[in-house]
């Protein structure tokens, strides 16, 4: 039986948007919960990252059997963590495989991220992406590479090598522009070598709510300093608007690029569009709608990867209508107003990307530490 409101997710697909789940756990896959979300609700993909694995591994005993076996084989904690993550992604890929096949590779993807320690090392990112691609061994896996300056050449190389890539931790129009350029260059590289481009899938993961979190904080600070009435009104009007405005400007760029002669030449070779994926779409501020970053970013050739709580909220009271390109002029005006009140969005988004790498590194280390504690205990059992 479908969950109440599940028709909303299918209505999104009619608008050209896919809902992916921003969560993975062994219990969800093994217990059939993921399959139900796919078959009954209409979820069309899944993303993972070190923070998600940290919560999943440390949250119970679902991994203990595999962890015990690997510990007794003498693997260290880092290697065990890697095996666990790969196994979860393989199992999730298998759940999504019928969807992947039935849509001709349009959907049904599961993402796994390279080690966050590769974020500022192009060569390491490339080798990690190749290793994970081979380790998972599923055509519907996407390898996540952070869109740092060092990550961009790795993205180009891996896509040119035929690996599906999810570029993550994008916060600005400049980040997005660099990513889509690497994507098109990679396809052009393949075409120049006489290789096919039709089977390669990629998404550009653009983060939304974290932009509002940092901008709202700066807005409050400025309100405590500014006395000019016009400036105060601008600041007050910008609360909770910058994340969506920033995203709509990125979608405007996407729309222009896919209409360009350059892209049309690649499309004629069978290239698949690199969709924009809205990430960090769980609402952080409780005074805002809990479906704000779903309702306001609906449109063709997009993905929204949502936490479980946001999915439940959207099933209950989400509104389905095309909004991603609504009032783009207001989006530009909001970003201009932000600059006028002295908030440098480019500087803040650069810091957000660096912070994202730091947070993923911390989560990765936390997951490995959880594994290490159990590894030591299980290894001692056989002494």
C-alpha positions in Angstrom: 0.0 0.0 0.0 1.4 3.4 -1.0 2.1 6.0 1.7 -0.4 8.8 2.0 0.6 11.6 -0.4 2.9 9.4 -2.4 1.2 10.7 -5.6 3.1 14.0 -5.0 6.4 12.4 -5.8 5.1 11.0 -9.0 3.6 14.4 -9.9 7.1 15.8 -9.5 8.3 13.3 -12.1 5.6 14.7 -14.4 7.3 18.1 -13.9 10.7 16.6 -14.9 12.1 16.3 -11.3 13.3 13.2 -9.6 13.3 12.7 -5.9 16.3 10.9 -4.5 16.7 9.9 -0.9 19.6 11.5 1.0 20.1 8.6 3.3 21.3 5.0 3.2 21.4 2.2 5.8 21.7 -1.5 5.8 18.5 -1.9 7.8 16.5 0.1 5.3 17.8 -2.0 2.3 17.6 -5.4 4.0 14.2 -4.7 5.6 12.6 -3.8 2.3 12.0 -0.1 3.3 14.0 1.2 0.3 12.2 -1.1 -2.1 8.9 0.2 -0.9 10.0 3.8 -1.3 11.0 3.0 -4.9 7.9 1.0 -5.9 5.2 2.6 -3.8 6.3 6.2 -3.3 8.3 6.8 -6.5 11.8 7.6 -5.1 14.2 7.4 -8.1 17.7 7.4 -6.6 19.8 7.7 -3.5 22.8 9.6 -2.2 25.3 8.9 0.5 28.2 10.8 2.1 30.5 10.3 5.1 28.0 12.0 7.5 25.3 9.5 6.5 27.5 6.5 7.0 28.7 7.8 10.3 25.1 7.8 11.5 24.2 4.5 10.0 27.2 2.6 11.3 27.2 4.1 14.8 23.4 3.8 15.2 23.0 0.1 15.9 24.2 -3.4 15.4 23.2 -3.9 11.7 26.8 -4.0 10.6 28.2 -6.1 13.4 28.2 -9.4 11.5 30.2 -8.1 8.6 32.4 -6.0 10.9 33.1 -9.1 13.0 34.0 -11.1 10.0 36.3 -8.5 8.6 38.0 -7.8 11.9 38.8 -11.5 12.3 40.4 -11.4 8.9 42.8 -8.7 10.1 41.5 -5.7 8.2 42.1 -2.3 9.7 39.2 0.1 10.5 39.6 2.2 7.3 39.5 -0.9 5.1 36.4 -2.2 7.0 34.6 1.1 6.7 35.3 1.0 3.0 34.0 -2.5 2.6 30.8 -1.6 4.6 30.1 1.5 2.5 30.7 -0.4 -0.8 28.4 -3.3 0.3 25.6 -0.9 1.2 25.9 0.9 -2.1 25.9 -2.3 -4.0 22.8 -3.5 -2.3 21.0 -0.2 -2.9 22.1 -0.2 -6.6 20.5 -3.6 -6.9 17.2 -2.3 -5.6 17.3 0.6 -8.1 18.5 -1.5 -11.0 15.0 -2.3 -12.4 14.3 1.4 -12.5 17.6 2.2 -14.1 16.9 -0.4 -16.8 13.3 0.6 -17.4 14.3 4.3 -17.8 17.3 3.6 -20.0 19.6 5.0 -17.4 17.7 8.2 -16.8 17.3 7.4 -13.1 18.0 4.7 -10.5 21.4 5.9 -9.4 23.1 5.5 -6.0 26.1 7.8 -5.0 29.2 6.9 -3.0 31.8 9.5 -2.2 35.6 9.4 -2.6 37.5 9.9 0.7 37.2 13.6 1.8 41.0 13.5 2.1 41.0 13.5 -1.7 39.1 16.8 -2.0 42.2 18.9 -2.6 44.2 16.2 -4.5 43.2 15.7 -8.2 45.3 12.5 -8.6 44.0 10.9 -5.5 40.4 11.8 -6.5 40.9 10.1 -9.8 42.4 7.0 -8.4 39.7 6.8 -5.6 37.0 7.3 -8.2 38.3 4.5 -10.4 38.8 2.2 -7.4 35.2 2.8 -6.1 33.8 2.4 -9.6 35.4 -1.0 -9.9 34.6 -2.0 -6.3 30.9 -1.3 -6.6 30.8 -2.8 -10.0 27.3 -1.5 -10.9 26.3 0.6 -13.9 24.0 2.7 -11.8 26.5 3.9 -9.3 27.7 7.5 -9.3 31.0 8.4 -7.7 30.9 11.7 -5.8 33.8 14.1 -6.1 33.8 17.5 -4.4 33.7 20.4 -6.8 36.9 22.1 -5.4 39.4 23.7 -7.6 41.5 20.5 -7.4 38.4 18.3 -7.9 37.4 19.9 -11.2 40.2 18.3 -13.3 39.5 15.0 -11.6 35.8 15.3 -12.6 36.8 15.9 -16.2 39.2 13.0 -16.3 36.8 10.5 -14.7 33.9 11.5 -16.9 36.1 11.2 -19.9 37.0 7.7 -18.7 33.4 6.8 -18.7 32.6 6.9 -15.0 29.3 8.3 -13.7 30.1 11.3 -11.5 28.1 13.3 -9.0 29.9 16.6 -8.3 29.2 17.6 -4.7 29.7 20.6 -2.4 28.7 23.3 -5.0 27.5 26.6 -3.4 27.9 29.3 -6.0 27.3 30.1 -9.7 31.1 30.1 -10.2 31.3 26.5 -8.7 28.5 25.4 -11.0 30.0 27.0 -14.1 33.3 25.3 -13.5 31.6 21.9 -13.1 29.5 22.1 -16.2 32.5 23.2 -18.2 34.4 20.1 -17.0 31.4 18.0 -17.9 31.2 19.2 -21.5 35.0 19.1 -22.0 35.0 15.5 -20.8 32.3 14.6 -23.4 34.2 16.5 -26.1 37.4 14.6 -25.0 35.6 11.3 -25.5 34.1 12.3 -28.9 37.5 13.5 -30.1 38.8 10.0 -29.3 36.0 8.4 -31.2 34.4 7.1 -27.9 30.7 7.1 -27.2 29.1 9.7 -24.9 25.5 8.3 -24.6 26.0 6.1 -21.6 27.5 8.6 -19.2 25.4 10.1 -16.4 26.3 13.1 -14.1 24.6 15.4 -11.7 25.9 18.7 -10.3 24.9 18.8 -6.6 24.1 22.4 -5.6 23.6 23.0 -1.9 20.7 25.2 -0.8 19.8 25.5 2.9 23.4 25.9 4.1 23.5 29.2 2.1 20.5 30.5 4.0 22.0 29.4 7.3 25.1 31.5 6.8 23.4 34.4 5.1 20.7 34.7 7.7 23.4 34.8 10.4 25.1 37.6 8.6 21.8 39.4 8.0 21.1 39.4 11.7 24.5 40.7 12.5 24.1 43.5 10.0 20.6 44.4 11.4 22.3 45.0 14.7 24.6 47.6 13.1 22.6 49.3 10.4 20.3 52.3 11.2 19.4 53.4 7.6 15.8 52.5 7.0 16.2 51.3 3.4 19.2 49.1 4.3 17.2 47.6 7.2 14.3 46.8 5.0 16.6 45.1 2.4 18.1 43.0 5.1 14.8 41.9 6.6 13.4 41.0 3.1 16.4 38.8 2.4 15.8 36.4 5.3 15.3 32.9 4.0 15.5 34.0 0.4 19.1 33.7 -0.6 19.4 30.0 -0.9 16.5 29.7 -3.4 17.6 32.8 -5.3 21.1 31.5 -5.6 19.7 28.2 -6.9 17.3 29.8 -9.4 20.2 31.7 -10.9 22.1 28.5 -11.3 19.1 26.9 -13.0 18.9 29.9 -15.4 22.6 29.2 -16.3 21.7 25.5 -16.8 18.9 26.4 -19.2 21.1 28.7 -21.2 23.8 26.0 -21.5 21.5 23.2 -22.7 20.2 25.6 -25.4 23.7 26.5 -26.6 25.1 25.2 -30.0 28.0 23.6 -28.1 25.6 21.4 -26.1 23.4 20.7 -29.1 26.4 19.2 -30.9 27.0 16.8 -27.9 23.3 16.1 -27.6 23.3 15.0 -31.3 25.9 12.4 -30.3 23.5 11.0 -27.7 24.9 12.9 -24.6 22.6 13.0 -21.6 22.2 16.3 -19.8 24.0 16.8 -16.5 21.0 17.5 -14.2 21.2 20.0 -11.4 20.7 18.2 -8.1 19.4 20.3 -5.2 21.3 19.1 -2.1 21.0 20.2 1.6 17.3 20.6 1.2 16.3 19.8 4.7 15.1 23.1 6.3 17.4 24.1 9.1 15.4 27.1 10.4 12.2 26.0 12.2 10.5 29.2 11.4 10.6 28.4 7.7 8.5 25.8 5.9 9.8 22.3 6.3 9.3 21.8 2.5 10.7 25.2 1.4 13.6 23.8 -0.6 11.4 21.3 -2.4 8.4 23.5 -3.1 10.5 26.4 -4.5 12.8 24.4 -6.8 10.6 22.2 -8.9 11.3 22.0 -12.6 12.6 19.9 -15.6 16.0 18.2 -15.6 16.4 18.5 -11.8 16.9 16.1 -8.9 16.1 16.9 -5.3 17.8 14.6 -2.8 15.9 14.8 0.5 16.4 13.5 4.0 13.7 11.1 5.3 12.0 13.8 7.4 11.8 16.2 4.4 10.3 13.4 2.3 7.7 12.6 4.9 6.8 16.3 5.1 6.5 16.7 1.4 4.3 13.6 1.1 2.1 15.2 3.7 1.8 18.8 2.5 4.1 19.6 -0.4 2.9 21.6 -3.3 3.7 20.5 -6.9 4.0 23.2 -9.4 6.9 24.5 -11.6 8.8 27.0 -9.5 12.5 26.7 -10.3 12.4 29.4 -12.9 9.7 31.5 -11.4 10.5 35.2 -10.9 14.1 34.9 -11.9 14.3 38.7 -12.0 13.5 38.7 -8.3 16.3 36.2 -7.7 18.8 38.4 -9.3 17.4 41.4 -7.4 17.8 39.5 -4.1 21.4 38.7 -4.9 22.1 42.3 -5.9 20.5 43.5 -2.6 22.7 41.1 -0.7 25.8 42.7 -2.2 24.3 46.2 -1.5 24.0 45.5 2.2 27.6 44.4 2.3 27.4 40.6 2.3 29.9 39.0 -0.1 28.2 35.8 -1.3 31.2 34.6 -3.3 33.4 34.8 -0.2 30.8 33.0 1.9 30.2 30.2 -0.5 34.0 29.6 -0.8 34.0 29.2 2.9 31.0 26.9 2.8 32.7 24.6 0.4 35.8 24.5 2.7 33.6 23.9 5.7 31.8 21.1 3.8 35.0 19.3 3.2 35.9 19.7 6.9 32.6 18.3 8.0 32.8 15.3 5.7 36.3 14.7 6.9 35.2 14.8 10.5 32.3 12.5 9.8 34.5 10.1 7.9 36.9 10.0 10.8 34.0 9.5 13.2 32.7 6.5 11.2 36.1 5.0 11.1 36.5 5.5 14.9 33.1 3.7 15.4 34.4 0.9 13.3 37.7 0.8 15.2 36.0 0.5 18.6 34.0 -2.5 17.4 37.0 -4.0 15.5 39.1 -4.1 18.7 36.2 -5.7 20.6 35.5 -8.3 17.9 39.2 -9.1 17.3 39.6 -9.7 21.1 36.8 -12.3 21.0 39.0 -14.8 19.1 42.0 -14.4 21.4 
